[in-house]
Amino acid sequence: MVANQEMLAELNQLVARLYQQGKYKVALQLAQYAVLRTKESCGKDHTEYAASLNNLALLYDSSGEYDKAERCYLEALQITDKVLGENNPDFATILNNLALMYNSTGEKDKAEVLSEISSEIPKAEVLSEISSEIPKAEVLSDMSSETSNDVPREDDPEYDESLENRAELCDFLAEYQKVEPLCTQALQQRKELLGEDHPDYAESLSNLALLYASIGAYRKAVPLCIKALQIRKCVLGTEHPEYVQSLTNLAGLYSSTGAYEKAEPLYLEAMETTWKVGGENNPHYIQSLTNLAGLYYSMEAYEKAEPLCLEALELTRRVQGENNPDYIQSLTSLAGLYSSMESYEKAEPLYLEALQATKKVLGENNPEYIQSLTSLAGLYYSMEAYEKAEPLYLEALQITKKVQGADHPDYVTCLNSLAGLYYSMEAYEKAELLYHEALRIQKQIQDD
């Protein structure tokens, strides 16, 4: 089954987190899996595929497999250049990673070239020249055979960490029934070896809580999150990134259960702390603004959400630039807020800008572009501007059919949306035909 893009993004984030924690062995296994699944789900010309390649390259780099790292870095660069452009921060990050690797391997000439162009527009021939020197053996052709099944013995000091790593891997393979006992065992192991006042024990508590949250077992997750928060506060202090992450995790749990009054002070503290530690240009601060705005949106406290969304949009524009998926998401969030407030005249230009930016940055065949089309069409539907909504729904339908196929649930959704529009326009014959087609496809999907 093809993985959805949200899961793949979370998978790549987990790989990055494991890398930062120094858990290179399990991170490498997970990174190889992420590359294969992202390629399968999104195709080779997608930012998530480039992100998964960059993560894998970092791990090959850390383990001394520089030839493999180089190929992954270069492919990630080419994709990022093609999809986002050379002036995008993601391109600069990958370029810098490759330059650092060349510097560490003594290839000073290559490192200097990349360093010189990292703040300028890189030339395609430079990357091509470097690429031509790499052996043509396919790095990713047999990743599954490279994955090691070795696990430390129970008396090994790394045994509890191995349990944690295996648990995270199983989680993303959707084998939840295997994850809980592994997380529980690792929790007990760390409690016995390290005690309850240790950051690693708090990490185990947090991991188990997040597992429960992912399957909707919030009653089990909340007390674990609270305990992890308390430990990190006492041991690490209130300005440590892990404490802030605990605040966000617990707030998210409360928000998911509708306990908004408990979530609000936690999100507020996270926002204030990230601003204090990293300033307003810190991506974590921008994310904290978005989190709090999302909470107020759920509470229908739109007047509180609006200034947060506006600040997040402006900071994202300044820090990330306008040709960036995060900026597009900020546009869409603010437009959605205005739409819910029935301030359609404010929502329309934001949706239009998001649509054009998505087309430019990600291309017409990207699911995000389809979503932008349907969001703007939905706004026009709410405004009863049906003649403006119709061509947008039609375009979304055509692209979805081309990209996903006529037997995909997303195509059924597009059919139903267009049918609903025709029904409101009193074009009942058109609406009936589309509803019948949607029902036929839905029945076929269920039968299959």
VENQUILIN-V939434 format. One line per field, one symbol per residue. ss: DSSP state (H for helix, E for strand, - for the rest). psi: psi as a letter, one per 20 degrees, with the letter a starting at -180 (. if undefined). burial: + if it has 16 or more other ideal C-beta (glycine too) atoms within 10 Angstrom, else -. A space follows every 10 residues. Layout:
# VENQUILIN-V939434
ss->???
psi->???
burial->???
This chain:
# VENQUILIN-V939434
ss->----HHHHHH HHHHHHHHHH ---HHHHHHH HHHHHHHHHH HH----HHHH HHHHHHHHHH HH---HHHHH HHHHHHHHHH HHH-----HH HHHHHHHHHH HHHH---HHH HHHHHHH--- ---HHHHHHH HH-------- --HHHH---- --------HH HHHHHHHHHH HH---HHHHH HHHHHHHHHH HHHH----HH HHHHHHHHHH HHHH---HHH HHHHHHHHHH HHHHHH---- HHHHHHHHHH HHHHHH---H HHHHHHHHHH HHHHHHHH-- --HHHHHHHH HHHHHHHH-- -HHHHHHHHH HHHHHHHHHH ----HHHHHH HHHHHHHHHH ---HHHHHHH HHHHHHHHHH H-----HHHH HHHHHHHHHH HH---HHHHH HHHHHHHHHH HHH-----HH HHHHHHHHHH HHHH---HHH HHHHHHHHHH HHHHHHH-
psi->ppqrhghhgh ghhgggghgh ijmhghhggh gggggghggg girimqhhgg ghggghghgg ghjjmhgggg ggggghgggg ggghrhjqhh ghgggggggh ghghjjmhgg ggghhhihja oqphhghhgg hiipqjpohj hlhhiipqjp pqrhjphjgh hhggghghgh gijkmhhhgg hgggghghgh ghhhrilphh hhggggghgh ghhhjjmhhh gghggggggg ghggghrijq hhghhhgggg ghggghjjmh hhhghghggg ghghgggiri jphhgghhgg gghhghghik mhhhhghghg ghgghhgggh rhlphhgghg ggghghghgh ikmhhhhghg hgghgggggg ghrhjqhhgg hgghggghgh ghikmhhhhg hghggggggg ggghqikqhh hgggghghgh ghghikmhgg gggggggggg ggggghh.
burial->--+-+--++- ++-+++-++- --++++++++ +++++-+++- ++---+++++ ++++++++++ +---++-+++ ++++++++++ +-++++-+++ ++-++-+++- ++----+--+ +-+++-+--- -+----+--+ --------++ --+------- --------++ ++++++++++ ++------++ -++-+++-++ +-------++ ++++++++++ +++----+-- ++-++-+++- +++--+---+ -+++++++++ +++++-+--+ --++-++-++ +-++------ -+-+++++++ +++++++-+- -+--++-++- +++-++--++ ---+++++++ +++++++++- ---+--++-+ +-+++-++-- ++---+++++ ++++++++++ +-+--+--++ -++-+++-++ +-++-----+ +++++++++- ++-------- +--++-++-- +-------
